[in-house]
Amino acid sequence: MYFEFVSSTDKIDLRRGEADIAIRATQTPPDYLIGHKLNQFPWGIFASQKFLEENGTPQTLEQSFTYNWIGPNKGMDIPARVAFDQKIPEQCFVYRSNDLAIFRTMAEQSLGLCLLPKIAHLQSELLIELDHIKPDVAESQLWILVHPDLKGSARVMGFYRFMIEYFDIN
């Protein structure tokens, strides 16, 4: 027996057995699944010190529209992307990805401003939060989800409970 972890922005269908458990960023988990909210986190705007030294620090969100932005592509199906795309003009985006770690890396390389969730594993000593600019994006929620048919599986539910306990502690 082993665990296989798949990282993807694709919607994995638990009803069709494509996975036993899903961990998703969503505000509204499907009601046909068993779910538990693991965490909730706000978003912030970040840039490298070098980028700010070379380009100056925007003082408002509107002023930031003259800067290069690193942002989510359409494959990143989370509420923050939709809200953010409505606020930042398309021409501001010079880089797009479906991976938050790529956002962070590009921002660390001084390629632009980026929106990142304020969670520990995405924080970087090389990035500065522009906390005087509020991105006006709703906090995201992270959920663990499992199909009800699997609640009798000791292996699946053991991992499900482990993840809940892990997030409760951390």
LUMMI-351760 format. One record per residue (C-alpha): x, y, z; residue number from 1; residue in three letters. Coordinates in steps of 0.05 Angstrom, whole numbers, plus 32768, in hexadecimal, padded with zeros to 4 digits. Layout:
N
x, y, z, num, residuo
X, Y, Z, NUM, ala $
...
***
This chain:
170
x, y, z, num, residuo
8000, 8000, 8000, 1, met $
8019, 8046, 7FF0, 2, tyr $
8001, 808D, 7FEC, 3, phe $
8004, 80B2, 7FA9, 4, glu $
8002, 80FE, 7FAB, 5, phe $
7FEE, 8123, 7F6C, 6, val $
7FF3, 816E, 7F68, 7, ser $
7FC7, 818C, 7F33, 8, ser $
7F99, 81C5, 7F25, 9, thr $
7F6B, 8196, 7EFF, 10, asp $
7F2A, 8185, 7F20, 11, lys $
7F32, 813D, 7F37, 12, ile $
7EEF, 811A, 7F3B, 13, asp $
7EE7, 80F5, 7F7C, 14, leu $
7EA4, 80D9, 7F65, 15, arg $
7EC6, 80B3, 7F2D, 16, arg $
7EFD, 809A, 7F5A, 17, gly $
7F35, 80C4, 7F3B, 18, glu $
7F4F, 80CF, 7F81, 19, ala $
7F3C, 80BA, 7FC8, 20, asp $
7F48, 80FE, 7FE8, 21, ile $
7F4E, 8144, 7FCC, 22, ala $
7F6B, 8182, 7FEE, 23, ile $
7F4D, 81BE, 7FCB, 24, arg $
7F4C, 8209, 7FD1, 25, ala $
7F02, 8219, 7FCE, 26, thr $
7ECE, 8243, 7FEF, 27, gln $
7E97, 8212, 7FE0, 28, thr $
7EA9, 81C8, 7FE3, 29, pro $
7E77, 819A, 7FC0, 30, pro $
7E40, 8185, 7FEF, 31, asp $
7E43, 813D, 7FD6, 32, tyr $
7E88, 8134, 7FF6, 33, leu $
7E9E, 812D, 803E, 34, ile $
7EC9, 8169, 804D, 35, gly $
7EEF, 818F, 8083, 36, his $
7F0B, 81D5, 807E, 37, lys $
7F55, 81CF, 808D, 38, leu $
7F69, 8218, 808A, 39, asn $
7F57, 825D, 8073, 40, gln $
7F8A, 8290, 805B, 41, phe $
7F8C, 82D7, 8041, 42, pro $
7FB1, 82EF, 8003, 43, trp $
7FE6, 8324, 7FFC, 44, gly $
800D, 8349, 7FC6, 45, ile $
8057, 8339, 7FC5, 46, phe $
8096, 8350, 7FA1, 47, ala $
80E1, 8349, 7FA9, 48, ser $
810B, 8380, 7FC7, 49, gln $
8132, 8385, 7F85, 50, lys $
80F2, 838D, 7F5D, 51, phe $
80DA, 83C5, 7F8B, 52, leu $
811E, 83E8, 7F89, 53, glu $
811E, 83E6, 7F3C, 54, glu $
80D4, 83F8, 7F32, 55, asn $
80BF, 841D, 7F71, 56, gly $
8089, 8407, 7FA1, 57, thr $
8041, 8411, 7F8A, 58, pro $
8017, 8435, 7FBF, 59, gln $
7FD3, 841E, 7FA7, 60, thr $
7FB6, 83E3, 7F81, 61, leu $
7FA6, 8411, 7F46, 62, glu $
7FEE, 842B, 7F44, 63, gln $
8006, 83E3, 7F41, 64, ser $
7FE4, 83DC, 7EFC, 65, phe $
8022, 83FC, 7EDD, 66, thr $
804D, 83C3, 7EF8, 67, tyr $
805B, 837D, 7EDE, 68, asn $
8030, 8348, 7F00, 69, trp $
8037, 82FD, 7F09, 70, ile $
7FF2, 82DE, 7F0D, 71, gly $
7FC6, 82A1, 7F08, 72, pro $
7FB1, 8283, 7EC6, 73, asn $
7F6C, 8268, 7EB7, 74, lys $
7F82, 8223, 7ECF, 75, gly $
7F84, 823C, 7F16, 76, met $
7F3B, 8234, 7F27, 77, asp $
7F37, 8257, 7F6B, 78, ile $
7F0C, 8292, 7F80, 79, pro $
7F49, 82BE, 7F8C, 80, ala $
7F5D, 82B8, 7F42, 81, arg $
7F19, 82CE, 7F2A, 82, val $
7F16, 8309, 7F5A, 83, ala $
7F5D, 831D, 7F4B, 84, phe $
7F53, 8319, 7EFF, 85, asp $
7F19, 8349, 7F07, 86, gln $
7F45, 837C, 7F2A, 87, lys $
7F87, 837A, 7F04, 88, ile $
7F85, 838D, 7EBA, 89, pro $
7F9A, 8354, 7E8B, 90, glu $
7FD4, 837D, 7E6D, 91, gln $
7FF6, 837F, 7EB2, 92, cys $
8004, 8334, 7EB1, 93, phe $
8047, 8323, 7E92, 94, val $
804A, 82DD, 7EB0, 95, tyr $
8012, 82AC, 7EC1, 96, arg $
8013, 8268, 7EE0, 97, ser $
7FE5, 8236, 7F04, 98, asn $
8019, 822B, 7F3B, 99, asp $
8022, 8258, 7F78, 100, leu $
8069, 8240, 7F82, 101, ala $
807A, 825A, 7F3C, 102, ile $
805B, 829E, 7F4F, 103, phe $
8088, 82A0, 7F8B, 104, arg $
80C6, 828C, 7F64, 105, thr $
80B9, 82BF, 7F2D, 106, met $
80AD, 82F6, 7F60, 107, ala $
80EE, 82E2, 7F83, 108, glu $
8111, 82EC, 7F40, 109, gln $
80F6, 8333, 7F3D, 110, ser $
80C7, 8327, 7F02, 111, leu $
808B, 834A, 7F1F, 112, gly $
8057, 8353, 7F55, 113, leu $
802F, 8316, 7F69, 114, cys $
7FF4, 8302, 7F92, 115, leu $
8003, 82C9, 7FC3, 116, leu $
7FDC, 82A8, 7FFB, 117, pro $
7FFB, 82B9, 803E, 118, lys $
800C, 8272, 8052, 119, ile $
804E, 825A, 806E, 120, ala $
8066, 822D, 8036, 121, his $
8061, 8265, 8002, 122, leu $
8083, 829A, 802C, 123, gln $
80C8, 82B1, 8016, 124, ser $
80FE, 82DA, 8038, 125, glu $
810A, 82F9, 7FF3, 126, leu $
80C4, 8315, 7FED, 127, leu $
80A5, 8352, 800E, 128, ile $
805A, 8357, 8019, 129, glu $
803D, 8398, 8001, 130, leu $
800E, 8397, 803C, 131, asp $
7FF9, 83E0, 8031, 132, his $
7FD5, 83C8, 7FF2, 133, ile $
7F99, 839C, 8001, 134, lys $
7F8B, 836C, 7FC7, 135, pro $
7F41, 836A, 7FD8, 136, asp $
7F3E, 831F, 7FCC, 137, val $
7F16, 82F1, 7FF9, 138, ala $
7F3C, 82C2, 8026, 139, glu $
7F44, 827D, 800A, 140, ser $
7F30, 823D, 802C, 141, gln $
7F54, 81FB, 8029, 142, leu $
7F28, 81BD, 802F, 143, trp $
7F35, 8172, 8033, 144, ile $
7EFF, 814B, 800E, 145, leu $
7EEE, 8102, 8009, 146, val $
7EB5, 80DC, 7FE7, 147, his $
7E82, 80C0, 8019, 148, pro $
7E8A, 807A, 7FFC, 149, asp $
7ED1, 8079, 801A, 150, leu $
7EBF, 808A, 8061, 151, lys $
7EC4, 803F, 8071, 152, gly $
7F0C, 803C, 8058, 153, ser $
7F3C, 803D, 8093, 154, ala $
7F76, 8052, 8066, 155, arg $
7F51, 808D, 8047, 156, val $
7F30, 80A5, 8086, 157, met $
7F71, 809C, 80AE, 158, gly $
7F94, 80CC, 807E, 159, phe $
7F58, 80FB, 807F, 160, tyr $
7F5A, 80FF, 80CB, 161, arg $
7FA6, 8106, 80CB, 162, phe $
7FA2, 8143, 809D, 163, met $
7F6C, 8163, 80C8, 164, ile $
7F97, 8159, 8106, 165, glu $
7FD5, 8172, 80E3, 166, tyr $
7FB3, 81B3, 80CE, 167, phe $
7F94, 81BC, 8112, 168, asp $
7FD9, 81B8, 8132, 169, ile $
7FFD, 81E3, 80FF, 170, asn $
***
